């Protein structure tokens, strides 16, 4: 491969499958991180208690909130994480995301 004179932007597409064996632990971690976040609740549509209750009621949203996709390339020399998107949905993978 020819060496480039400058940085090169590459797209990395990921799908990660997890088995949640303790849903309560996941939702409580998400709530704890929400409580620790520097959120100005006066500018939000809801309050901390409402947002916490929503996390406890939605495992997928809770898991998405605690997953840190920036760590996928952490420690890889010559690679800088520039952004990304993490989402969760219940059920089987969407069409186009084949199971490996």
Phi, psi and omega in degrees: 000136178288138177283138179273152178276347181220180180295151179238129177270128178237147176263133177241119179255131183228149167223126182241129177256132178231155173249117180269113181262347180219080182305323180298320179298320179295310183294323179292325176295317179298318179295318179299317179293323176297315179297324182280343182291152179272078182255129174273094186295342179291342180260000183262159179288332180238188179242177183301316181296319179294314180297320177297317179297321178296319178296317180296334182271350185225095182302318182298316179294321178299313181296317179299328181287337182256349178284131181247093183289344178295340181282353180301326181246012180301130178084000178272113182299135177084007180235130179239125177290126184250347180152174180175187183216135177233132177216159176229149176217142177287158175092194183289159177301148175298157173304140181096342175252088185283144176288135180265000000 
